[in-house]
Amino acid sequence: MLELIKNPKIDFLGKKYIAFAFSGILSIIGIFAIVQIANGKANLGIDFAGGTAIQLKFEKPVVLHDIRLALEESGVRDFDLQDLPSVNKVLIRVKKTEQQLGQVSDAITDIISKKLPDNKYDVDSKTEIGPKVGGRLRADAGKAVAVAVIGILIYVAFRFQFKFGVGATVATFHDVLAILAVFYLMGREINLILVTALLTIAGYSLTDTVVVFDRIRENLKARLKDPLETVMNASINEVLSRTIITSMTVLLTSLALFFFGGEVIHDFALAMIMGVIIGTYSSIFIASPIVLLWGGKRPFARK
């Protein structure tokens, strides 16, 4: 494979305590964000907070910006838009308000009729999500992330050793907490799209970590007399070019989605950009140091 950095000799594990301090701060903020999400006090999307979703089918093509401008000028806040240009459909989702849910959908149709009188439409579908349903979706999303993390622990523990499984699991959970922390601090919306991004990032982070662990396992078997930290540092340096190339490939794709993918996929792409950076960082500075600090017998000491 192309080597961007030839024969690097960076002491990654020597910086483990600095990395732990930085990651600890992010993780604490992430845990606080989870508590706020569970209590419904974060910036929750319609999926988690409840609200109204109405889909309109227009006779002629419609510009999404015109609908957004019409709703904002009429005082509508906290809404999401998604268009289906091939069939002239627009999905409008509004978070719960002090008004009754039915009144919200009526108000939206009145606004569209007044602001876009030259483009007739039909109400294709209307969905109302109450707070109980939103709470259930929040709980199910948390379970999905928890099951994914537990699955990672079992898989890596089976493929390598239990201590490697713990390292990979902690790194993955750290990635989830870090992204939640950043989104919470930025005031970004927490919704099912973000949960999808978190599960995608968990898979990416695991793949990157497994590549590092594979090289560590190979070198531990071949270099039985070298200290564990020396072998692990050498292994991380050997796969550094591969890690950078893979991360840059995913990062460039995510950047393209962020800048050209439109409003609907904006948060997903943002989470992926942060996930690639944090996932690469955690596979080097979190997963491997945890295996190193686990103690006990040197892994794979016997052939």
DAKA-V318299 format. One line per field, one symbol per residue. ss: DSSP state (H for helix, E for strand, - for the rest). A space follows every 50 residues. Layout:
BEGIN
ss->???
END
This chain:
BEGIN
ss->------------HHHHHHHHHHHHHHHHHHHHHHHHHH-----E-HHHH- EEEEEEEE-----HHHHHHHHHH-----EEEEEE----EEEEEEE----- HHHHHHHHHHHHHHH-----EEEEEEEEE-HHHHHHHHHHHHHHHHHHHH HHHHHHHHH--HHHHHHHHHHHHHHHHHHHHHHHHH---E-HHHHHHHHH HHHHHHHHHHHHHHHHHHHHHH-----HHHHHHHHHHH-HHHHHHHHHHH HHHHHHHHHH-----HHHHHHHHHHHHHHHHHHHHHHHHHHHH------- ---
END
